[in-house]
């Protein structure tokens, strides 16, 4: 094969053309480097170097569940894009839980359970109406807020394959019993792996409850493009001073994570306090 040397760029001494220059010319221009994965574009975060853990002892590799493979990049994206802050508070739910137990006892006879989650949904809606910034999303340009006039509450459900978040639509129009029945139905669908995309779409605010497991506090990741999320852990009996004496009261820790671009600390503290205030008296939940 003949080569037009006038088209070959020499890299040797004084611009001389070397054998490598001719071979590179014959191979043609180098291919452009592969584009970075969409999730990593602009992140500027170096990958964690791979390690051969088998050098240190026996290992076993198991694939992630489909749910974790799908949710992982979403959670990573949210954590990178949202400046998370968490506000902690606690509610005295002694009277509310006593009423819940009454409803639960009646519900068991009819085939459904009444958990604290239904009360948390109703209390959250009261707080979202009082502080509408929490029921909003940033516009794509990040220069305005989209206020949602609907109250679709996402509920994180633990399944054998990972967390899923079914949505209770128009929860503001439903009572404690109706919400409890719907929670039971969607939780079963979630555990059976039968949730549809529609079942998990449209949430304006999310609740993640670890009350059935335990803990004292945690930082739930904001379910972007939402701007806030409520996390709760297990309630506990604690001595509470009433001005005259210490009395045993059932206290529920609450953790509100929020997007600091939209919500400042003072507003988050007011939201959490209002939420606790509503939870402390079942009559306020019913308003």
N, C-alpha and C positions, 0 to 999 in steps of 0.2 A: 504494500500500500504506500503510495507516494504522499508526502506531507509538504504543504506549502509553508516553508520555514518563516515566511514573512508574517504569518499569522500566529506564530508561536512566541510566547513571551519567555525570554531566557532568565533563569534565576541563578546562573553560574557566575563566576568571577567576571567582572566587567560586562555583564549582560549576556554571557555566552549561553547557548542553548545546550542543555544537558539531556541525557537519555531520559531522566525522570520527567523533564519538561515535555518531551515528545510523547511519552506514555500518558501523561496527564491530559495532553491535547487530544489524544486518541480516545480517551475515556469520556471526554465531553465535560461540560460544566457540572460542578458538584450539586447534588440534590439539596434543596432547601431543607433545613432542619424541621423535624415534625413539630406541629403546633402543640403547645402545652394543653393538657386537659382543661376543659372549660372551668371546672371547679377551682383550678389552681391559677388561672389567669389573674395577674395583678396582685396575687396574695403576697408575693415576695418572701414566702416562708420556705426555707430549705427543707427537703425531705429528711426524715430521720434515717440515718444510714442503716442498711440491712445488716443483720447479724446472723451468723450460723450458730444457733443456740444448741445444736446437737454436740458442739464441742464441749459443752459444760455438763451434759447429762442427757438422759432419754427425753424425747419430745414426741408429741402427737399433734398433727395438724387437722383441724376440722373446719369446714367451710362455714362462713357466717350464714345465718338464716336469710331468706329473701327479704324479710322486713328490715333487718339490720343493714343489709346491702343497700336498700332503697333509702332508709332514713338517715344513714350515716352521713352522706354528702350534704343532705338538707340541714342537719344539725350543725355540721362543720361550717357551712355557708352562713347560717344564722349567727353562730358564735363569732365568726370573723367580721361580719358586717354590722352587728348590733352592739353598741356599748352597753353591756349589761350592768345593772346595779340591783341589789336585792334589799328590800325593806322587810324587817321582821317585826311581828307583833304577836299578841295572844288574846284570845277571847275566852270569857267565862261562859261555857256552854252548859252549865249545870241544869238549868231549867229546860233549855232547848232539847238537850239529850233525853231528859225524862219524857218529854212529849214525843220525841222520835221513837222511843221504846214503846210507847202506847200504840202509835201508828204501825210500828213494825209487828207487834203482836197480832194486831188485827189483820195486817197484810199477809202474814204467814198462813193464815187460815184460807186466804183466797189465792195463794200461790205466788206472791211477790214479796220482796223485802223492802223496807224503808231504811236506807243508810243516811249517814250525815251528809253524803254527797249531794243529795237532793236539796238540803237546806243550804249548802254552800253555793249551789247554782242560783237559788233565789236571792241569797244575800249578795252574791256577785252582781246580779242584775241591778239590784238596788244601788250598789256602788257605781256601776257603769253609768246609770242614769244620772247620778249625782256628779260624776266626774267623767264626762263624755270623751275626754282625751284618751281614756283607757280603752274605748271601744272604737278606735280609729286606726288608720294606716297612713304612712307617708306616701305622697305621690311619687312616681318614678323619678321626678326631677328633684325630690327631697326639699321642695320649697313650700309645700302646703300639706294640710292634713285632710284626709277623706274621713268624715264622720259617718259612721254607720248607724242607721236608724232601725236596725234589726238586732236581735240578741240571740245569736246562734252560739251555743257554748260547747266547745270541744272538751272531751273528757279522756284523759290518758288511761288506757286499759292495759294492764299487764297480761300478756299471753305467753305460752311456752316458747314462742318464737320471737318475742320482743314486744315493745310497746306499739300500740296503735291508738289513734285518736278519733273515735266516732264523734259525731256532732249532734247535739240535741237542738233541733231547729225551733225557732220562735219560743224559746223557753220562758219568755216573759208572759206568754199567754197560757201557760200551763201551771197547774197546782202541784203541790208536793207529791200527791198520790200518782198523778199522771206522769210526772217526771220519774218517779221511782219505778213505775212499770216500764217506761221506755228505757231507763238505764239497765234494767234487768234483761230486756230483749236485746239491746245492742251489745251488752257485755257478753251474752251467750254467742251472738253472731261473731264477735271478735275472737273468742276462745275457739270457736269452731272454724275459724278462717274463712268466714262467709261474708265479711263486710265488703260492700261495693265501693268504688270511688265516690259515688254520690253520698254514701253514708259518712264519708270522712271529709267532705268538702264544705267550705263556706263558713268556718268558725270565725267569730269576731273576737273571742276571748277563750282562753283554755285554762282548765284546772287539772293539776296533777296531784293526786292524793296517795300518800304512802302510809296513811293511817292504819291500814290493815297489817303493816309490816313493822313499823316503828320509826325511830329516829327522833332527833330534837330540832333539826332545821336542815335545809338544803337550798341550793340555788337552781331552780328550774330554768331551762333555756327557753327564752322567748320564742314562740312559734311564729316567726316572721312569715308574712308581712304584718302579723299582729304586733302590738307594741307592749303587751304585758301578759303575764301568766301568773296564776295563783298556785302556790304549792302548800300542801298541808301535811303534817306528820301526825303521829299518834297523840291523842289527848292524854292528860295525866291528872291525877288528883294532887292538889297543892294547897298549902295554907295561904289564905288571902285575907289581908287586914281590911275590915269593914269600917274602921274608925273607932271601934270599941274592943274588938277581939279578932283573933285569927279563926277563920272558918274553913273547913275543907271544901274546895270548889274544883270542878272539872275544867281544866284549862286546855285550850287548843292552840298550839303554835301555828301561825300562818306566815308564809314567805311570799312576798310579791316581787317578782323580777320584772324589770321594765327597761324600755329603750330610753336612755338618757338624752337622746336627741329630741325626744317628744315630751318626756315627763321629767320634772326635776324632783329632788329629794323631798321638798316640802309637800308637793302634790301627792307623791307616793305615800308619805306618812299619813296624810289626811284620808287617802283612799283606804289604806289598811285599817286605820282607826274606825272609819265609817263601817267597813265590812265587819269588824269585830263588834261594833256597837249594835248592828243589826242582828248578828248571830246570837247576841246575848239575851235577846227577848224575842220569842217566837211571834209575838204580835207585830213586831216591826217587819218580820219576814213576810207576813201576809199582806202588808200594805201595797 
